Amino acid sequence: MPSNAHMQLLDRILQSINTGRMHGSGGPRGHFDAPSDAQAHAHAQTQTQTPTQTPPQPEGCFCEPPPGLHPSERKPKTRLQFHIPMFVWNWPVLRAVPRLLTHMLGPFVLPFMSAGVVVWARRLTKRLIGDAPATAANVVHEAYVPSSASGSFLGLVALAGACVAMAMLIFRDEVMWRSFGRGTNHVQPGFYYSNTPRNNRIAAGVDEHYNPTWWLFTGTHATLYPFLTYTIEEVRYKRMWVWNPVDGEKVGLDIAFPSDKGFQPDRPVLLVLHGLNGGSKELYCMDLVKRACAQGYTCVVMIARGLMQTPLTSANLFNGTRTSDLRATIVALKDVLPSDTKMVGCGFSMGAIILNNYLTRCGDDAGLEAAVSLSGGFDSVKNSLYDASRKVWQPFLVYALKKNFITENLDHPGFQEIDLHRAHRARDVIEFDTALSAPLAGFPTLEDYYREMSGNYDDRMDQIRIPLLALHAVDDPIVDVDSIPLAHTATNANLFFLVTMNGGHVGWPTGVRPNQSQFGFMSNVVLSFCHSALTCAHG
């Protein structure tokens, strides 16, 4: 049965919804021009509060669900862009599949193929020349004498050629070299932070020791294996909505309470930001939420715009520079939570990038007590030069982006004047951002867009005012480990960087049987760091 604290929280959320109605946040919104959102937080902070008949406009509040388009208002998907042949979308993926399969299976298959070449060559040599000297000239000469052996010889040549080609692809794999400590990266494994008494106490409480799965050789394996094999019991969420006053959009929140008694005010609230194309049903999210709820946390997963059946009321799509959704969510939560309830944050991949960017911009007004960034870079400009990501992984990511943010919104009125040809033809995330994300966010160039997305520009890293732990793997195949600004630990005592040699991207499988612990290493790092930071801050 829900506790009194749980019922009081729901009452405060209802009051927040009623407050939102006073500002029009509960009803339909019209089309809004997409803000650059690099200035979103500044916009909310600098709004002048002129005397009116209603209270000052909040920076964010809970609201009613957004209205979806009525079926009669939906236009048939007959636009030219939708009828582009599917191979235009699939071709970048089809090109990337052989490379990905080579990186995945090559280390396992190549030894057997090489052994097969040796055995085949020895048997063929004995068959062709018998007791004659086994010189290359004799083998080649006898192989082309009309006989059944000639086909066998050509097959041997083909197999040997395949071995050579596979070996070349494997040994050109930067991720593989990084997995064995032989890559070109500059950032090395370690736990980096400023050596102060407080930081030493915080670091002592972090579960930092990672035991990698030895038979998952590279970061590619460590990244894919969890998503292909893990199974996690589905978490039951309660969907709520927050109004963003910057552009009038409504942000979906999936909330999980710790037990049948519901919200526990003496335990922290964990705000989670999922990765690109993800949501609250992602395996890594549910693993963290289940472990956090078991410790009494109330977990709130903020859903990126347009994902998980969150309708858009404008053409203001998700973009990596927008921090106003996160700001509105934090303000709305702080408004309904008891004053002594602490709130911490965690971001995965793109969610981590947004969390990092938010913390560098809000300074003392973050609204969080501590935060953890998992596989999220601080320098998107540098990461755009990471070939391992662009050639192998981004074709798969951009395919999902097209489906989630173009196909699903073709019939939206706000998209009718947007030329989507170039975005449809994008071969990777960089081309997609150039064609769609950057222009929609109001940036003239891709570099401008990526600079605003990066926390490590204009000395913004020194503006972080809460303990922030960034967890990253050297062999991450999607985000370059060199985008981590380790040097800032000397100028900002709130920064902690935990770098492991192995782990991949949002992976970190552990032990010989990784399916038993699943995402346990990541989740334990998040919870142990947050607990340690809160303990050191509030004794």
C-alpha positions in Angstrom: 0.0 0.0 0.0 1.4 3.4 -0.9 2.9 5.4 1.9 1.7 8.9 3.0 4.9 10.3 1.4 4.0 8.7 -1.9 0.5 10.1 -1.8 1.8 13.5 -0.9 4.2 13.4 -3.9 1.4 12.6 -6.3 -0.7 15.4 -4.8 2.1 17.9 -5.4 2.5 16.6 -9.0 -1.3 17.2 -9.5 -0.8 20.7 -8.1 2.1 21.3 -10.5 -0.2 20.2 -13.4 -2.8 22.7 -12.3 -0.2 25.4 -12.1 0.9 24.5 -15.7 -2.7 25.1 -16.9 -2.4 28.7 -15.7 0.4 29.2 -18.3 -1.2 27.2 -21.1 1.0 24.2 -20.6 -1.8 21.8 -20.3 -3.3 22.3 -23.7 -2.3 22.0 -27.3 0.6 24.1 -28.5 1.1 25.5 -32.0 4.3 25.4 -34.1 7.4 27.0 -32.5 10.6 27.9 -34.3 13.4 25.7 -33.1 15.6 27.6 -30.7 19.3 27.2 -30.9 19.1 25.8 -27.4 22.7 26.5 -26.8 21.1 29.5 -25.1 18.2 27.5 -23.6 19.3 27.7 -20.0 20.4 31.3 -20.3 17.0 32.1 -21.8 15.2 30.6 -18.9 17.5 32.3 -16.4 17.3 35.8 -17.9 13.6 36.1 -18.5 12.3 39.2 -16.8 9.4 38.7 -14.4 7.0 41.5 -15.2 4.0 42.1 -13.0 1.0 40.1 -14.3 -2.2 38.7 -13.0 -0.6 35.2 -12.9 2.4 33.9 -11.0 5.8 34.1 -12.8 6.2 31.6 -15.5 8.0 28.5 -14.2 11.1 27.0 -15.9 9.3 23.7 -16.0 6.3 22.0 -14.4 4.3 18.8 -14.7 1.6 18.9 -17.2 -1.2 17.0 -19.0 -0.2 14.5 -21.8 0.3 16.2 -25.1 -2.5 15.7 -27.7 -1.8 13.5 -30.6 -2.9 14.3 -34.1 -6.4 13.1 -34.7 -6.5 10.4 -37.4 -8.4 12.7 -39.7 -5.6 15.3 -39.4 -2.9 12.8 -40.5 -1.8 13.2 -44.1 -1.0 10.1 -46.1 2.7 9.5 -46.4 2.9 10.3 -50.1 5.9 12.7 -50.0 8.7 12.0 -52.4 11.2 11.5 -49.6 9.2 8.6 -48.2 9.2 6.8 -51.6 13.0 6.8 -51.9 13.8 3.1 -52.5 14.7 1.3 -49.4 18.2 0.4 -50.7 19.1 4.1 -50.4 18.6 3.8 -46.6 20.0 0.3 -46.4 23.1 0.7 -48.5 25.3 2.3 -45.8 24.2 -0.5 -43.4 24.9 -3.2 -46.0 28.4 -1.7 -46.6 29.1 -1.7 -42.9 27.9 -5.2 -42.1 30.9 -7.0 -43.6 33.3 -4.8 -41.7 31.4 -5.3 -38.4 31.2 -9.0 -38.9 34.9 -9.2 -39.6 35.7 -7.3 -36.4 33.3 -9.5 -34.5 34.0 -12.9 -35.9 37.5 -12.4 -37.4 39.5 -13.0 -34.2 37.6 -16.3 -33.7 37.5 -17.5 -37.3 41.0 -16.4 -38.6 43.0 -19.0 -36.6 40.8 -21.8 -37.9 41.0 -20.5 -41.5 44.8 -20.2 -41.2 45.1 -23.7 -39.9 42.9 -24.9 -42.7 45.2 -23.3 -45.2 48.2 -25.1 -43.7 46.5 -28.5 -43.7 45.1 -28.0 -47.1 48.5 -27.0 -48.5 50.3 -29.9 -47.0 47.8 -32.5 -48.3 47.7 -30.9 -51.8 51.5 -30.8 -52.0 51.7 -34.5 -51.1 49.0 -35.3 -53.6 50.6 -33.3 -56.5 54.2 -34.1 -56.2 54.5 -37.2 -54.0 58.1 -37.6 -53.0 59.4 -34.8 -55.2 61.0 -31.7 -53.5 58.1 -29.5 -52.2 59.2 -26.4 -53.9 56.8 -23.7 -54.9 57.7 -24.2 -58.6 56.8 -27.9 -58.4 53.5 -27.2 -56.7 52.4 -24.6 -59.2 53.5 -26.6 -62.2 51.8 -29.8 -61.1 48.6 -27.9 -60.1 48.0 -26.7 -63.6 48.5 -30.1 -65.2 45.0 -31.2 -66.3 43.7 -33.1 -63.3 41.2 -32.9 -60.5 43.9 -31.3 -58.3 43.9 -28.0 -60.2 40.5 -27.0 -58.8 41.7 -27.9 -55.3 44.7 -25.7 -55.8 42.6 -22.8 -56.9 40.4 -23.3 -53.8 43.4 -23.2 -51.6 44.5 -19.9 -53.2 41.1 -18.5 -52.6 41.1 -19.5 -49.0 44.5 -18.1 -48.5 43.5 -14.9 -50.1 40.5 -14.7 -47.8 42.7 -15.2 -44.8 45.0 -12.4 -45.9 42.1 -10.0 -46.6 40.5 -10.8 -43.2 43.9 -10.4 -41.4 44.4 -7.0 -43.0 41.0 -5.8 -41.9 41.5 -7.2 -38.4 44.9 -5.7 -37.9 43.7 -2.3 -39.2 41.0 -2.3 -36.5 42.0 0.5 -34.1 39.5 -0.8 -31.5 41.2 -4.2 -31.4 44.7 -2.6 -30.8 43.2 -0.4 -28.1 41.7 -3.5 -26.4 45.3 -4.9 -26.0 46.8 -1.6 -25.0 48.5 -1.0 -28.4 46.3 1.7 -29.9 47.1 5.3 -30.9 45.1 6.7 -28.0 46.7 9.1 -25.5 44.3 8.6 -22.6 45.4 5.5 -20.6 43.4 3.4 -18.0 43.2 4.8 -14.5 41.2 6.7 -11.9 41.8 10.4 -12.3 40.8 13.1 -9.9 42.2 16.0 -7.9 44.1 14.8 -4.8 42.0 16.4 -2.0 40.8 14.9 1.2 37.1 15.1 0.0 37.9 13.5 -3.3 39.9 10.7 -1.7 36.9 9.9 0.5 34.6 9.9 -2.5 36.9 7.8 -4.6 37.4 5.3 -1.8 33.7 4.5 -1.9 33.5 3.9 -5.7 33.4 0.3 -6.9 36.1 0.9 -9.6 37.7 -2.5 -10.1 36.6 -4.0 -13.4 37.1 -7.7 -14.2 36.6 -8.0 -18.0 35.3 -11.0 -19.8 38.5 -12.4 -21.2 36.9 -14.2 -24.2 35.3 -11.0 -25.5 38.5 -9.9 -27.0 37.7 -6.4 -28.2 35.5 -3.4 -27.6 33.3 -4.5 -30.5 32.5 -7.7 -28.7 32.0 -6.0 -25.3 29.6 -3.6 -26.9 27.5 -6.1 -28.9 27.4 -9.1 -26.6 25.2 -7.5 -23.9 22.6 -6.3 -26.3 22.5 -9.6 -28.1 22.3 -12.0 -25.2 21.2 -10.2 -22.0 17.6 -10.6 -20.8 16.2 -8.3 -18.0 12.8 -8.4 -16.5 10.8 -5.4 -17.7 10.4 -2.5 -15.3 7.0 -1.1 -14.6 7.0 2.7 -15.1 4.5 5.4 -14.6 4.4 7.9 -17.5 4.2 11.6 -16.6 4.9 14.8 -18.6 6.8 18.0 -18.0 6.3 21.2 -19.9 9.3 23.0 -21.4 8.5 26.7 -21.5 11.3 27.5 -23.9 9.4 26.1 -26.9 6.2 24.7 -25.4 7.1 21.0 -26.0 6.2 18.3 -23.5 8.8 15.9 -22.3 7.9 12.4 -21.3 9.1 11.0 -18.0 9.0 7.3 -17.0 9.0 7.0 -13.2 9.8 3.8 -11.3 9.2 3.7 -7.5 11.2 1.5 -5.2 8.5 -0.7 -3.7 4.8 -1.1 -3.1 5.1 1.7 -0.5 6.3 4.0 -3.3 8.4 7.1 -2.9 10.8 7.2 0.0 11.7 10.9 0.8 14.8 9.9 2.7 16.3 8.2 -0.3 17.7 9.9 -3.4 15.9 10.4 -6.7 17.9 9.2 -9.7 17.3 11.0 -13.0 18.4 8.9 -16.0 19.1 10.1 -19.5 19.2 7.2 -22.1 21.3 7.0 -25.2 20.6 7.9 -28.9 17.5 6.1 -30.3 16.9 4.6 -26.9 14.4 4.9 -24.1 13.4 3.6 -20.7 13.1 0.0 -22.0 16.7 -0.2 -22.9 18.4 -3.1 -21.1 21.1 -0.9 -19.5 18.4 1.5 -18.2 16.3 -1.2 -16.7 19.3 -2.9 -15.1 20.3 0.4 -13.4 16.7 1.2 -12.4 16.1 -2.2 -10.9 19.3 -2.1 -8.8 18.6 1.5 -7.8 15.0 0.8 -6.8 16.2 -2.1 -4.7 18.2 0.4 -2.7 15.2 2.7 -2.2 15.9 5.1 -5.0 13.0 6.6 -7.0 14.1 6.6 -10.7 13.0 9.0 -13.4 14.0 8.3 -17.0 13.7 11.3 -19.2 12.5 10.3 -22.7 14.1 12.1 -25.7 11.7 14.0 -27.9 9.9 11.8 -30.4 10.9 8.5 -28.9 8.8 5.9 -27.2 5.5 7.2 -28.4 6.1 10.8 -27.2 4.3 12.9 -29.8 5.8 16.2 -31.0 3.7 19.3 -31.2 6.3 21.2 -33.2 9.2 20.4 -35.6 11.6 20.9 -32.7 13.2 17.5 -32.9 15.7 16.0 -30.4 19.2 17.5 -30.8 22.3 17.1 -28.7 22.7 20.8 -27.8 19.2 21.1 -26.2 19.6 21.2 -22.4 16.3 23.0 -21.7 14.4 19.7 -21.6 16.7 18.5 -18.8 16.4 21.8 -17.1 12.6 21.8 -17.2 12.6 18.2 -15.8 14.9 19.0 -12.9 12.9 22.2 -12.0 9.6 20.3 -12.1 11.0 17.5 -10.0 12.6 19.9 -7.4 9.3 21.7 -7.2 7.3 18.6 -6.1 10.0 16.8 -4.1 10.5 17.4 -0.3 13.2 19.9 0.3 15.5 17.4 2.0 15.2 14.8 -0.8 18.5 14.7 -2.8 18.6 14.2 -6.6 21.4 12.7 -8.6 21.8 12.2 -12.4 23.1 9.6 -14.8 23.5 9.7 -18.5 24.3 7.0 -21.1 26.1 7.8 -24.4 24.2 10.7 -26.0 22.3 11.2 -22.7 25.7 11.5 -21.0 26.8 14.1 -23.6 23.7 16.2 -22.8 24.2 15.8 -19.1 27.8 16.9 -19.3 26.8 19.9 -21.4 24.1 20.8 -19.0 26.4 20.7 -16.0 29.0 22.9 -17.7 26.3 25.6 -18.4 24.3 25.8 -15.2 27.1 26.1 -12.6 25.8 26.3 -9.1 22.2 26.0 -10.2 22.4 22.4 -11.5 19.7 21.1 -9.1 21.7 17.8 -8.8 23.9 16.7 -6.0 26.1 14.4 -8.1 26.2 12.9 -11.6 27.7 10.0 -13.6 28.4 10.1 -17.3 28.7 6.7 -19.0 30.4 6.4 -22.4 29.7 10.1 -23.2 32.3 12.3 -24.7 33.1 15.9 -23.9 34.4 16.9 -27.4 32.1 16.0 -30.3 34.4 17.8 -32.8 37.3 15.5 -32.0 35.0 12.5 -31.9 33.7 13.2 -35.4 37.3 12.3 -36.6 37.1 8.8 -35.0 37.1 6.4 -38.0 36.2 3.3 -36.0 32.9 4.9 -35.1 32.1 6.5 -38.4 32.8 3.5 -40.7 31.4 0.7 -38.7 28.8 1.9 -36.1 27.3 5.1 -37.4 25.6 3.6 -40.4 23.5 1.5 -38.0 22.8 4.5 -35.8 21.8 6.8 -38.6 19.4 4.2 -40.0 17.6 4.2 -36.6 17.7 8.1 -36.6 16.0 8.2 -40.0 13.3 5.8 -38.8 12.7 7.5 -35.5 12.9 11.1 -36.5 12.0 11.3 -40.2 9.6 8.4 -41.1 7.7 8.7 -37.9 7.2 12.5 -38.4 6.6 12.8 -42.2 2.9 13.6 -41.7 3.7 16.3 -39.0 2.7 19.7 -40.3 5.9 21.2 -39.0 7.9 19.0 -41.4 6.1 19.9 -44.6 8.4 22.8 -45.5 11.6 20.9 -44.6 13.7 19.3 -47.4 14.6 15.8 -46.1 16.3 14.5 -49.3 19.8 15.0 -47.9 19.0 13.6 -44.5 17.5 10.5 -46.2 20.8 10.0 -48.1 23.0 10.3 -45.0 25.5 7.5 -44.7 26.4 8.2 -41.0 25.4 10.4 -38.1 27.8 13.2 -39.2 26.0 13.5 -42.5 22.6 13.3 -40.8 23.6 16.1 -38.4 24.9 18.2 -41.2 21.7 17.8 -43.2 19.1 18.0 -40.4 20.1 18.3 -36.8 22.4 21.3 -37.1 20.1 23.4 -39.4 17.0 22.6 -37.3 18.9 23.7 -34.2 19.8 27.0 -35.8 23.6 26.4 -36.4 25.2 27.5 -39.7 27.8 24.7 -39.7 28.3 21.2 -38.3 31.3 22.4 -36.3 29.3 25.1 -34.6 26.7 22.5 -33.7 29.3 20.1 -32.3 31.1 22.8 -30.4 27.8 23.7 -28.6 27.2 20.0 -27.8 30.7 19.7 -26.3 31.3 20.5 -22.7 35.1 20.9 -23.3 34.9 24.3 -25.0 35.3 27.9 -23.8 36.7 26.6 -20.5 33.2 25.4 -19.6 34.5 22.3 -17.8 35.6 24.5 -14.9 32.0 25.6 -14.4 30.9 22.2 -13.1 30.0 22.6 -9.4 29.0 19.1 -8.4 30.9 15.8 -8.3 30.8 14.3 -11.8 32.2 10.9 -12.6 32.9 10.0 -16.2 33.2 6.3 -16.9 34.9 5.4 -20.2 36.6 2.4 -21.9 39.8 2.8 -23.9 38.4 0.3 -26.5 35.0 2.2 -26.9 34.2 1.8 -30.6 31.8 4.7 -30.8 33.1 7.5 -28.6 36.9 8.2 -28.7 38.5 8.0 -25.3 40.7 10.9 -26.2 37.7 13.2 -26.0 38.0 13.0 -22.2 39.7 16.2 -20.9 41.8 14.7 -18.1 43.8 17.9 -17.7 40.8 19.7 -16.1 41.1 17.5 -13.0 43.9 19.9 -12.1 41.6 23.0 -12.3 38.3 21.5 -11.1 38.2 19.3 -8.0 34.6 18.2 -8.9 35.8 16.0 -11.9 36.4 12.3 -11.7 37.4 10.2 -14.7 37.4 6.4 -14.4 39.0 4.9 -17.5 39.1 1.1 -18.1 41.2 -0.7 -20.7 38.2 -2.8 -21.8 34.5 -2.5 -21.7 33.4 -1.2 -25.1 30.5 1.3 -25.3 27.8 1.0 -22.6 28.9 -2.6 -22.1 31.4 -3.6 -19.5 30.5 -7.4 -19.4 32.1 -8.9 -16.3 33.7 -12.3 -15.6 33.6 -15.6 -17.4 29.8 -15.6 -17.3 28.8 -12.1 -18.0 25.1 -12.9 -18.3 25.0 -13.5 -14.6 26.1 -10.0 -13.6 24.8 -8.3 -16.8 25.3 -4.5 -16.5 26.3 -4.8 -12.9 29.7 -3.0 -13.2 28.1 0.1 -14.7 25.2 0.2 -12.3 27.4 -0.4 -9.3 29.7 2.4 -10.3 26.7 4.8 -10.7 25.2 3.9 -7.3 28.4 3.7 -5.4 29.7 7.0 -6.6 26.4 8.8 -5.9 26.2 7.3 -2.5 29.8 8.2 -1.7 29.4 11.8 -3.0 26.2 12.3 -1.0 27.8 10.9 2.1 30.8 13.1 1.9 28.7 16.2 1.1 26.2 15.7 3.9 28.1 13.6 6.3 
